[in-house]
């Protein structure tokens, strides 16, 4: 992370646009907030828009605002996030999900430093620093003609790649200590200190979900105060990562039955990958529900809209240890 921190220090004091790239959950928003905090705009607002979370038909109004009567339901004037972030920083998260027609409009906004609200002809000057973030491969999207290269070059004045957690394992002990202390205070639970064995397991975990996954596991550790459960979760994560890696590395057979190059993500066994992903999602949902209801399995089953027997079977299938009350 030292090159990342160095780049943050260099770009923070200017208004240059920054493109943050990295896998989901690596902490791109944290980097964006740190750039804002160190900038001359720190007293202004930091505004985040997740381009993947807002429906496409509402995203234009969300970004650029609208006038009263601009469309059905527009009962009042609304300023967009570009105006709201005036003299501050606007983070366009998951910019790769921006629809094509809005890519054109965003390009013109960045060129002209002006926005025009929906239903208006009057341009409004803006003074907003733009930081974009993505977990998508924008280079491939440009080749596939689903992302505009001119917009890419407008956003990518400075590019910062945030590495995945598995490439930053030396940070895990400090991150874990910080997060455990934070969640102990948040949930009013006794402080917990991981054993040397658990800390080694945390350092060695595959962390496909990066820092976000680490946060969730430590949050459960603070609430449940149960190292055995965390070891079970980490063991499942390692098994799932190994299964996906085996499918990725298995040599494919050519038409003559000879082994050819290893199959990639586009040709791996989709049924196996889909099942692994479904199992991981079910495990998270079950664990979260059990945590919420203090391991009362009947309440968790009602919350998950399944029968009590189904929940018990799913817990067994996912390797979630049984404990607590019914």
N, C-alpha and C positions, 0 to 999 in steps of 0.2 A: 504493500500500500504506500510505500514511501514516494514512488513516482506520482501516485495519485495526489498525495498531500502536497507535493511540490507544485504540481500543476494547479491545484486549487489556490495556493498562495499566489501564483503568478497571474491567474486570470481574474481573481476576485475583485481587484481594484479597478478593473476596466468594465465597460459595458458590452464587451464582445460576447456574441452568442456562443453557447456551449452545447455540444451534443454528448450526452452520457450514454454509454453503451455497456451492456452486461446482462447476465442471466437474471431472471426474475428472482427477487429476494436478496440481491447482493448488497443493497443499500444505496441505490442511485438517488433516492429522494434525500437521504442523509447528506450525500455529497452536495446536492443542489442547495439544501438549506445552509450548509457550511459556506458555500460560495456566497450566498446572500448575506449571511451573518458577518462575513469579513468585508463586504463591499460597502461603498459609500451609500448604498440604498438600504442599509440595515434597518433604518428607522421606518422605512416604508413597508407595505404589506408583502408577504410571501403567499402567493396564490397558486394552488395546484389544480389542474384539470386532467382527469384520467380520460384520455380519448377513447379507451376501450369500454369504459363504464357508462358513458352517456349515450343514449340512443342516437343514431345518426341524424334523425329528423329534428332532434333538439340541440345537437351539438353546435350548430351555427349560431343559434340564439344564445347559447351558453357562452360562447367565445366572444361574439361581437355585439350582443344585445339586440333589442328590438323596440320599435315604437308602438304606441297604443294602436290597436287595430291592424297590426301587421299580418296577423293570421288569427284564425278562430281561437278564442281563449286568451288573446293578448289584450287584457283589460287595462293594462297600465304600461308606462315606459319602464324598461328594464335595461340597466347598463350591463355590458358583457364583462367577462373576466379580464380582457385587455384593458378596459377602462378602470375596472376595480383595482387592478394591480399598478395603476399609475404611480410613478416614482418608486416602484418596488420591483419585484421579480415574479414572472409568471413561469411556472413549470408545466410544460406540455408533456405529461407522462404517456407512455405507450404511443408515441407519435406515429409509429408504423401502422396503427389502426385507423388513422385519419382517412375518411372517405375521399375519393379522387376529386370530387367537385370542391370540397373544402380545402384540399391541398392547393388548388389554384387560388382560392380566396386568401388563404394564409400567406401564400407567396407574395401577393400584392400588398398585404398588410405589412409584411416585413420589409418590402421594398420602399413603400411610401410612408411608413410610420404613421399610418392613418387607418381608422376603422370607419365603416359605414354600417349603422344599425339596420337590421331588417325593417323594411317599410319606410326607409329614409333615403334621401339623396345627399344628405349633408355629411361630408367627411369630418371626422373628429381626430385631432392630433393626439397621439399617445406618447408617453415617455415611460416605456415598460421594457425591462430587460427580459429576454426570452431564453430559457434553458429548456431543451428538449431531452427526453430520455426514451430509450427503447430496449426491449429484449429481443426484438426481431432482427433478422439479417437483412438490413436495408440494401446492401449491395446486391443480394439475390433478388430482392423485391424490385430494384431498379432494372435488373436484367429481365425480369418477368413483366416489366412495364406496369407494375401496380403501385410504384412510388416514384414521384417526379424527381429526376436528377437535379433540376434547377432548385427545387425546394431543399433537397438534401444539402446542396452546397451553400445555400443561404443559412441553414441551421448549423452546419459543421464548420464553423470558423475555427473553433477549437474542439477537439474531440478528446474525451477522457474515457478510457476503458476501465471499468471497475471489475477486478478479477473475482472469480467465484471463491467461496469460503474454503473449498478444498485446496486451493492454492495459497491460502493464508492461514494455515493451521496453527502457526505460532501465535496468532491473535486469540485463539479460542479460550485459553485460560483467563485472559483479561476480560474478554467479552462476557464469558460465563459469570465471572465475579460481579461485573457491573449489572448484568441482567438479573441475577439472583437477588442482589441487594435492592434493585429497582422494584421487582415484583413482590418481594417480601413486604416492602413498605406499601405498595399499591393495594395488596390483598390483606394486609394486616396479619401476616403469618410470621411465625418465628423464623429467624434467619437460618438458612441451610448452607452447609458447606459440602461440596461433593467430595467423596473419598478419592484417593489416588487412582483406584481402579476405575471409577466412573469418569474421572477427568481424562484418563487415557482413552476410554471408550469414546468420549466426546471428541477428542482430538483425532481419533482414527475413523470416525464415522464418514460416510460418503457425502452427506449434506447436499443432496440433489436440490433441496429447497433453499439452500444457502442460509443467510442470517435469519431469515423469516422462520425457517424450520427450527433452527436453534432456539429462537425466542419462544416458540410454541412449546417445545419440549421442556425448556427450563421453567416456563410458566406452570406447566403441569407438575413439575417437580416441586415447585414452591407450594402449590395448592395441596398436593397429595402427600408430600414429604415421604416419598417411597422410591428408593433407589432401584429396587428390584424391577419395578414397572418401567423405569427409564431404560434399564439394561435390555428389557424385552423389546421395547420400541426400537432401540438402536440395532438390536440383532435382526429384527424384521427389515429395517432399512438397509442393512448390509446385504441381507439375502436378496432383497428386491433389486438392489443395484447390481449384484453379481449375476442375477438372472438376466437382466437387460443387457449386461455386457456380454454374456454368453451368446445371446441371440444376435447381438451385433457382430460378434467375432466369428460365428460359425461359418465355415467355408461353404459356399454354394456349389452345386453340381451343374456342370454345363450339359449340353445335349448328349454328350458321349459318356456321361457319368463321371467325368473327371472333376477334381476339385478346382474351382476357379477362385477369384479374389474374394475376400470376406464380404459378406453382404452388409450394406449400410442401412441407415434408418429407413430409407424409402422401400427396402425390400425385405425387412425383417418380418418375422411371424407376427402379424398384427393382432391375431387372437391372443397370443401369449402376452404381448405388450399391453393390450387392452385389459386383460384380466389382471395383470400386475398393477396397472393404474387404478382399476376399480377396487382391488383389494386394499390399496393404500388409502383411497378415498373413504372406503367403508371403515377402515381402522380409525382414521382421524375422526369421522363422524361419531362412531361409537364411543371412542375415548372422550371426546368433547362432551357428549351427552351424559356419560357416566360421571365425568368431573362436575358438570353443572348440577347434577342431582345427587352429589355426594355418594356415588356408586349405588344408588337405589335403582336396581335394574328394572323394576316395574314402571317407575316414573320415566326412566330413560327410554323404555320400549314405547310408551305412549307418546313421548316427545318425537321419537323417530318414526311413529306411525307403523309399527310392526308389532306382531304378537310377542309375548314374553318368551315363548319357546323359540321363535325365530331369532330373537336377540341372543339367547343363550347359544344357539347353533352358530350364529355369526361371530360371537365372541370367541368361540372355540376355533372357528375357521381362521379368524384373523390373529389368533394368538394373544387375545386380550385376557389377562388374568382375571379370574372371578374373585370378587371380594365384596365386602359391604353387605347391606341389607337388601331384601327383595323389593 
